[in-house]
Amino acid sequence: MNIGLLLIAIIGGVAGIASTLYLLFSFPIIIIWKIYRKITKGIPLTK
């Protein structure tokens, strides 16, 4: 297999895994943070 094609496939795979992990952890953290702000400071969830 061409080394350039293999390198592009590895970089693309790593980028996909990184973005998936970011979304997996960031969504619940942001939702919890917004609920915390709603309870403690009365800020609406949509701000």
C-alpha positions as CSV (number, residue, x, y, z in Angstrom):
1,M,0.0,0.0,0.0
2,N,1.2,3.5,-0.7
3,I,2.8,5.1,2.3
4,G,1.1,8.5,1.6
5,L,-2.4,6.9,1.5
6,L,-1.7,5.0,4.7
7,L,-0.6,8.2,6.4
8,I,-3.7,10.1,5.3
9,A,-5.9,7.2,6.6
10,I,-4.2,7.2,10.0
11,I,-4.5,11.0,10.3
12,G,-8.1,10.9,9.3
13,G,-8.8,8.1,11.8
14,V,-7.1,9.9,14.7
15,A,-9.1,13.1,13.8
16,G,-12.3,11.1,13.8
17,I,-11.6,9.5,17.2
18,A,-10.6,12.8,18.7
19,S,-13.7,14.6,17.6
20,T,-15.9,11.8,18.8
21,L,-14.3,11.8,22.2
22,Y,-14.6,15.6,22.5
23,L,-18.3,15.4,21.8
24,L,-18.8,12.4,24.1
25,F,-17.4,14.4,27.0
26,S,-18.3,18.0,26.2
27,F,-22.1,17.6,25.8
28,P,-22.9,16.1,29.2
29,I,-20.4,18.6,30.9
30,I,-22.1,21.6,29.2
31,I,-25.6,20.4,30.1
32,I,-24.6,19.9,33.7
33,W,-23.0,23.3,33.8
34,K,-26.1,25.0,32.4
35,I,-28.3,23.3,34.9
36,Y,-26.0,24.3,37.7
37,R,-26.1,28.0,36.5
38,K,-29.9,27.8,36.3
39,I,-30.2,26.6,39.9
40,T,-27.5,28.9,41.4
41,K,-27.8,32.1,39.5
42,G,-31.2,31.9,37.7
43,I,-29.6,32.2,34.2
44,P,-31.9,30.7,31.5
45,L,-30.7,27.4,29.9
46,T,-30.7,29.0,26.5
47,K,-28.1,31.7,27.3
